[in-house]
Amino acid sequence: MDFKEKEKQIKDTLMKEKEELKVAYSDLIEKLRSEGEKMQLDLRNEYDNAKKYVKKNPETGVGIALAGGLIIGLAIAKLLKK
């Protein structure tokens, strides 16, 4: 086998691998897009459920918001002290 044939074989193999990588990349991007859309829908549903819960239980909702605000405030204060 001469060098020209070997060079052609290598180029053909590289082109084939490149095409397979393009297909795999496209598949991965599509799966990520699909999962992202699913996560957005799930988050939207959870947000709606939380809104309904707070409307039914406003005192609990205020308590949770207060506790969350305190925790975030303490975390920010700790970060700013460093």
C-alpha positions in Angstrom: 0.0 0.0 0.0 1.5 3.3 -1.0 1.3 6.6 0.9 -1.4 8.1 -1.3 -3.8 5.2 -0.6 -3.1 5.4 3.1 -3.6 9.2 3.1 -7.0 8.7 1.3 -8.0 6.1 3.8 -7.2 8.3 6.7 -9.0 11.3 5.2 -12.1 9.1 4.5 -12.0 7.8 8.1 -11.7 11.3 9.5 -14.6 12.6 7.3 -16.8 9.7 8.4 -15.9 10.4 12.1 -16.6 14.1 11.6 -20.1 13.3 10.2 -20.8 10.9 13.1 -19.8 13.6 15.6 -22.0 16.1 13.9 -25.0 13.7 14.2 -24.2 12.9 17.8 -23.8 16.6 18.6 -27.2 17.4 17.0 -28.8 14.6 18.9 -27.3 15.9 22.2 -28.5 19.5 21.5 -32.0 18.2 20.7 -32.1 16.2 23.9 -30.9 19.1 26.0 -33.5 21.4 24.4 -36.2 18.9 25.1 -35.1 18.5 28.7 -34.9 22.2 29.1 -38.5 22.6 27.9 -39.6 19.9 30.2 -37.9 21.5 33.2 -39.5 24.9 32.3 -42.9 23.3 32.3 -42.3 21.5 35.6 -41.1 24.8 37.2 -44.1 26.6 35.8 -46.4 24.0 37.3 -44.6 24.1 40.7 -44.9 27.9 40.7 -48.6 27.7 40.0 -49.0 25.2 42.8 -47.1 27.4 45.2 -49.3 30.4 44.2 -52.4 28.4 44.9 -51.1 27.2 48.2 -50.2 30.7 49.3 -53.7 31.9 48.3 -55.3 29.2 50.4 -52.8 29.6 53.3 -51.6 33.2 53.4 -50.2 33.1 56.9 -48.0 30.1 56.1 -46.9 31.8 52.9 -45.9 35.0 54.8 -44.0 32.9 57.3 -42.1 31.0 54.6 -41.3 34.2 52.8 -40.1 35.8 56.1 -37.9 32.8 56.9 -36.5 32.7 53.4 -35.7 36.4 53.5 -33.9 36.0 56.9 -31.8 33.1 55.6 -30.9 35.0 52.5 -30.1 38.1 54.5 -27.9 36.2 56.9 -26.1 34.6 54.0 -25.5 37.9 52.2 -24.3 39.5 55.5 -21.8 36.7 56.0 -20.5 37.0 52.5 -20.0 40.8 52.9 -18.1 40.4 56.1 -15.4 38.4 54.3 
